[in-house]
Amino acid sequence: MHILADIKVQKLISRKFVPGTNLRLYKEEELLYFCPMSVTLSQLLDLPCLKDATVVAGKQALERPITSVSVLEYAQPTPLLDEFFEKNRFIGSEVALTCWYNIKDDVDAQCNVLRHLANYGEVAVILYYLGIVVKELDPRVLEVADEYGIALIVMPVGHLNYRYSEVITSVMEAIIKDRTDQTFFSGDLLNQVTKLPEHLRTMDTLLSMLRDRIHTSFLLTDQNSKLLNSVAYPQAAEPTLARALDTHSFPATWWRYQSRITAGKGPAMYLHIINTEGTVLSDETIRQIVEVVQLFVNIWNPHHNQFISAEMIRTILRDEPIKMRRLGELFHIDVAALQEMWVLIPLHERKELDTLKDTFTRALKENYRICVCDNYEKHTVAFTDGKCLGSREFIGDAFHAIGCAVFSIQHTLTTTEVRQAYLRIQETKEACRAIFPHRQLYNSEDTAFAKYCLECIENGQLSIDQHTHCLRPIQQDSESLRTLATLLLDCQGSVAKTAELLNLHVNSAKYRVQKLNNQFGTDITSFPLSSFLAIAMGIHRVLES
């Protein structure tokens, strides 16, 4: 079956592209069976320099293609490293070499770096000098690698006689030889796209792949020469490229080619292929570039040239402020006014996600003057002006009642803040439900609290003991534990609300609270004890769940 699918798709890609052909008949599923033409990670492990290496986690990445190798030595989680990842949203199908020297004793940092690398397209990390620099791998590191699908490869433990340069030279030789032997690259690139996480399966990613493969710059514009996407080679030349497009003044030494890209039934786009060194690309290379962009548009995003809410949302969540402003100017949206993010997460698999989006859009437009709403990564995401004309809690109640977790994050002033808030929601959505089971609408404070509780748990048993030590007076009293959790986490210290949630008479609830005061020897709602107890009960609920 796979062989037949391979033949069918290869025929599709290898035949000469005819503009206007309806390529949307070919489903994305058919592309999942491309014959891999790049060097895969499993093939690289057969090289002499890697024959002693061991894959300890993330084995699902073994058949992913590799396009380059790099060294990641500075991995300390700092604003500088965050900026690096934000500036390089798609690193490419790389293998990174490291010994984690500066985070050798920081398991959380090791886990965070793996998450970052996986989210930005990295395929594998090869760890040197295990047992010497990093004494041993924590099980949490292996769990992250498996969860995020990034291969973690370990060179022989306790040995210093393995050099980075051997792997760099051998891997790049294999990649260059493969590219020399295989001049047909369009199917190869589309194969790589199918294996990327959904959030990376974008036009920017595809153009970045083409840039890295051909060492050429690309611009995609609409019929009015408005910029939709741009990637530059070298990457630092992007401002010069954008300025040349804005002024319609390209240096005479640059080589340029323009091709029309059709997209569904909408207006056409134009792909500008630019080599700032003046190198002329062959007709066959140009044909494949145009073909792969056309196929991508028709298979994955047939409305790429038309403004849809999804494009604006994707741009904001991927932290692309320049492109966001361009879209805002083009479609007369005051992007500076979008200061509140809503995320609607179905608690069960739903086939009617589009229906849910339409219902949510109507609800928000009844309560906000500005609203951009669409589906993103199996969730419904919306941005509003933050000036609710009705009740946020009423909106939360309505969609919680139909089986959704609802998040409202206010005062998001930059795309970076939005992206961080969205990622925090993904990290904490289950913990929020465990800690606040009666909450219909979660806010930024809820997600921050949940993240703190998760970090305390992830730091190990010593951290858990330190943060739950304050519960010792009631550790064996399940009734008191339940009452305390309800009072502090569900009812903001209100005895009346606690009585209602626990189905008690108010006097009974008062008795229980007084009992807690006696057990702790002080008022449990007084600060700072209440904050310590709330964190402890948050951790307790997550562990219980």
N, C-alpha and C positions, 0 to 999 in steps of 0.2 A: 504493500500500500504506500509506504513512504517513497519507494523508488518511482512509482507512477506519479506521485505528487511532485517529486523532484523534477521529473522530465517535463511535466506540465508547466511548472513555474519557470524553469530555465528557458523553455520555448517562449514564454511571455516576455522575459527580460531580454533575451538575445535577439529577438527580431527587431527590425528598425522601427523606431517609434513614429507614429503618424499623428500629428496634431489633431485634436478633436476626437480621437478614439475614446470610446467610453470604457475606461480601464477600471471603473468601479465594480464591474462584474466580478472581478477577481477579489476574493475575500482575503482578509488578513490571515485567516487560518491556513490558507494555501501557502503562505510565505514562511510558515513555521518549519517547512521541510526543505529549505534550501540546502544544497550540498555545500558544506563549509569550504570556502576557498582560501581563507586566511589561515595562518598558523594558529592552532588552538593551544590552550594552556597544556593540555595533556600531551601534545606533540613536543612542546618545549621541555617537558619533564624527562624526555628521552635523551636530551642533549647530555654529553659527558659531564659538563659543569654542574648539572642538576640531578645526576643519576643517584646521588646519595641523599637528596632532599626527600622530606616526608610531608605529605598533605595531611594536616592534623584536623582541619575543619573546612567547611565551605566547599565540599567536593562537587556540589551541583554546578560550580563554575568551571569545571575542567574542560568542558567542550565549548566554552566561549572563545571567540577569536582574540588574539593579542596583536596590537598595532604598534606598541612602543614599550620602553622600559625606562624607569626613572628612579631617582634616589630620594627618599623622604627621611631626612635625618632629624630635622627640627620638627617635633610633633607636639610640643607643649601647647595645651589649649589656651590660647591668648587671643586678644582682638586681632593681632597680626595674622595668626593662622586662620581665624574666621574670615578675615578680609581676603586671604589667598583663596579660600574655597568659594567665596562669593564672586570673586573676579574670574574664577575658572569653574563655571557651573557644570561644564562637561569636560572632565579631564581627558576622557578617551579610554579606550580599552587597553589600559596600561597594566604593567606589573611594577609594583613599587618595592625597592630594596631598602631595608632598614635594620638597625639593631635596637632601636628605641632607647638610645642611651639616655636622653634627657627625661624620659618618662619610665625608666626601668622599674621604679617602685610604685608607679601610679597606675593601678589597674583601671580606674575610671577613665583616665586619659587614653589608655590603650583601647578601651572599648569605644570611646567617642571618636577616635581617629578612624577606626575601622568603619564606624557608621558613616562618618563624613565621606570617606573614600568610596564606599559602596553607593551612597546616594549620588555621587558625581561620576559614576561610570567605571571606577577602578575594578579590575577583575581579580587581582591577587596581591598579597603582600608576602614577600619572602623575608623571613626573619633570620638574621645571622647571630651567631655567638650566644645562643640560648644556653643557659647554665653558667655563663661568664658575666654577661651584662644583665640581661633579664634572667634571674635565677630559675624561675619556672613560670609556665603559663597558667594563669588562673582559669578555672573552668568557665568563668563569666566571659572571658575573651573568646573562648571556643564557641560558646552559645551565641554570641553576637555575630561571629563569622558565619555560623550556620544559618542564623535567622535572616541575615542580610545577603546571603549568597555570595560572599566574597571569600575566595580561597585563602587560607592561611597555611603557608608552606614554611617548614622549618629546616634549616641546614643542620648537619650533624651536631648534636648537643656536645658542648664542651670543647669544640675545636676552633682554633684561630686561623687555620691555614686555608680558609675559603675566602676568596676575594670577590668584591663587587664587580671588578673590571672583567672577570672571566664571564660572568653571567651577562653583563651589559654587551660585551663584544659578541658573544655567541648568539644571544637572542636577536640582536639587531641584524646580524648576518643572516639569520634564518628568515627574518621578516623581509629584508631587502631582496633576498633571493626569491622568496615567494612572490613578491610584487614584480620582480623582473620576469619571472616565468609566467605569471598570470596578469596579462594586460587588461583582461576583462574584469572590471571591478564593481560594476553597478549592482550585480546580484550579491556580491560580497558585502557591500555596504548595507543593502536592504536586509540581508541576513543579520547583520549586527544590530540593526534597529529593532528587529523583532525580539531580540534577546535583552533589550534594555528595560529598566523599570518604566512603568507607564508615564511617570512624570518627566522622564528624559526623552520620550518619543515625540520630539518636536522638530519643527523646521530648523530652529537654531542648532539643535544637536546634529541634524543631518548635514547642514552646511559646515559645521565645525569638523565633522568627519571628512568631508570633501576637502576642506582647507588643509587638514593635516596630511591627507593622502597626496594631494597634488601641489601643495605649497602655493596656493592661489587664493585671492580674496573674492568674496561673493557679496552681492547686494541683491535683495529682492524688493521690488517696488510695485505699487499699483499703477493704474493707467495714468494717474496724475503725478507720477514720479514721487509719491509719498513713500518713505522708507518703511518697509514691513520687517525686514530682517537684514542683518549685516554681520559678516565675520571677516576679519582681516588677517592676512599673512604678511609679515609677522603680526602677532596680536596687538603689539603696541602701535601699529599703524592705523588702528580703527578710527581715531579722531580725524586723521588726515583724509581717510576714505570718505567719512561722513561729510566733512567740509567740502570735499570735491563734488559730492553729489548735490549738496545744498546750493553751491555756487555754479553748478554745471560747468566746472572748469577742471578738466583732467589733464595732468601733465602729458606732453607729447611723447615722453619716453615710456609711458605705460602702455601695455597691450590690453585691449578691451574687446569683449564680444557680448552681444545682447541677444537673448532668445525669449520668445513669447511662451508663457506657461499658462495653459488653460486650467480652470478649476471649476468642476461641476458645471452648472448652468450660469454661473455668475461671470462677471467681467474678468478679463485676462489679467495676468501679472507679467512682470518682466524680470528675468534673471540676468544680472550683469556679472560677467566673469572678468576679473581684472587681475593682471599680473604686473605688480609695480616695478619688477625688474625688467620688464619688456620681453619676457620669454613668451614665444608663440606656442599655444597648445595645438596638438594635432587634431584633425577633424574627428578621428575616432574618440579621442579623449573628450572633446566637446560633446559629441553625440551621447556618450555615456553619462556625462554630467547632467545634461538636459533630461535624459531618459530617467535617471534615478530621482531627480527632483519632481518630474512630472508624475512618476509612479507613486512617490511618497504623498503628493498632494491628493491624488485621486483615491488612494487606498486609505490613508489615515486622516486626511483633513481636506475634504473637497471644498470647504468654504473658507479656506485660509485667507483669501483675498477680501472676504466680506467681514465687516465688523459683526461679531456676535459677542454676547456677554462672556462666553467662555474664553475668548482671546484676551479680553481685558483682565479677567480673573487670573488666567494663567500667567500673564505678564506681571501682575502684582505679586502673586505668590512665589514666582521665581525671582523676585527682587530685580526687576529690570526697569528702573525709574525713567530712563531716557525713552525707551519704547512706550512705556505707559503714558508719558506726557505727549508723545507723538500721536498715539491713539486718541487721547483726550482732545487734542487740538483738531484732529481729523473729524471726530464725531461729536464735537461740542459737548464734552463731558467735563465738568469741573472736578478733576481728579483730586485737587487739594481738599475738596469738601468730603471725600470718602474717608471718614474717620471712625467707622465702626464695621467690624467684620462679624458676620453670622456664619456659623457652620452647622449644618443639619446632617446628622449621622444616623441612618436607619439601623435599628438594633437587630434586624433580621434581613436576610437577602430579599431584595425587592425587585421585581421585574418592571414595576411602574415608576422607575426613578424619574423619568421625564414628567410624569403626572405629578409627582411629589414636588418637583421643581416648579411647575406651573402654579400649583396651589400656594407654595411658599412665596413665590414672586408676587402673587396677588395680595397676600397678607401683608407683605412688607410695603408694597406700593400704597396700600391703604393707610399706612402709618408713617411713611417717610416721603419726603419730596424727591430725593435722589436715591435710586436703587439700581444696582447692577447685580444680576443673579444668574447662575448657571451651575451645571454639574461639573465637578472636578474630582478625579480619582475616587469615583463611587460615592462621593458625598455631594451635598448641595451647599454651595458657598455663595454668600452675598456680601456686597459692600454698600453701606448706606451713609447718609450725611451725619448720622449720630443724633439727629434731633427727632426723637420719637414723638409723634402726635398722639399716640395712645399709650398702651402699657406693654412694656417688654415682657413682663411676667405673663400677661394674657397670651401673647404669641407663643411663649415657651410652653405654657400649659396646653395650648391647642395642639401643638405638634408632638409634645410628649405623650399626649393621649392616644396618638395614632402610631406609637412605637418608635419614636426618634429621640436621640440625645441632642439637645439644642445648646449651642454655645454662642454667647454674645460678648465679643471683646471690643471694648470701647477705647477711644483715644489712641488709635493706631495712626501715627502721623507720618511714618515713612514705610517704604516697601520692605526694608530690613526688619522693622518691628513687626510688620504683618507676617512675614515669612517665619520669624521666630515664634510668633504666637500660634501660627498654624501648625508648625512642627511640634510645639508643646502640647497642643490639643491631641495630635496623633499619639504622642508618648503617654498622655495621661487620661485618655478618654475612658478606659476601663477602670483606672484607679478612681477617677471622679465619681463614677457610678457606685463603686464600692464604698467610698468614704461618705458620699452624700446621696444615699439611696432615695431620699424623698425630694430631691431637688429637681425641678422641672426646667430650670434654666441655669447654666453654668457661666461664670464670668472669669475674667483674667485672674482674680484672686484665688478662685477655686482651683484653676489649673496650676497656678504657682504653688499653692499649698500641697496639691497632689504630687507635683513633681518633687517637692522637698521630701515628702514621705517616701516616695519611691527611691530617692537617692539615699536616704537613711537605710532603707532595706538593702539596696544594692551594695552598700559599703560593708555589709557583713554582720555577723551575729553580735560583735562587740558594739557596733553602732546601734543596732536594735536595742540591746540591753541598756545602753546609755540613755536612749530617748524614751524608753518605757519604764525606766527605774521608778519614776514618780507614781506609777500605778500600783506599787507594792502593797499599799494599805488595803486595796480591794481586789488584788490579783486572783483570789480564789472565790470571789463573790460575783457570780454571773449577773445577778439582778442589779447590783450597783454599777457594774461595768456597762450594762445596757442603758441604765438611767443616765449615767454620766455622758455616754456617747450621744444619746438623744438630746440631752440638754445643751451640750456645747456645739455639736456638729449639725444638728438638725433644727434646733429651735433658738439659736442665738441667746441662750440663757433664760428664755421665757419658761416659767414653770407651767403656765396655763397651756402653752402649746405642747409642752412635754407631756402633760396629762392627756391631751387630746391624741397625740401620736401613740402613746402607750396604752390608750383606752382605759385610763384611770380617772377616778374622781380627783378634783384639784387638791383636796386635802391629803389624799394618798400620795400624790406627786410631791406635795410640800414635805410630807413626812420622809420620803425617800431622799430628797435633796438635803434635808436637815441631817439625815443619817450620813450622807456623804460628807457634809461639813464636819461632823463629829469624827468620821474615819480619818479625814485628812488634817483635822485640828485647826481648820481655818475655812473661810468662805471660798468655795471652789470656783466661784465666778470672778474672784478678784484677780487683777493683773499683778505679776506675770504668771501666777500659777495656772490660770485658765488657759494661757497660750501653750504652756508645757503639756498640760493635760490633753488639750485638743490635738496636738501633734502626736502624742502617745496613742490616743484613741484612733486617729487617722491611720497610723501604722498598724494598729491592732485590727482595724476593719479590713485593710488591704490583705494582711496575712490570713485573716479568717476567710476571705473570699477566695 
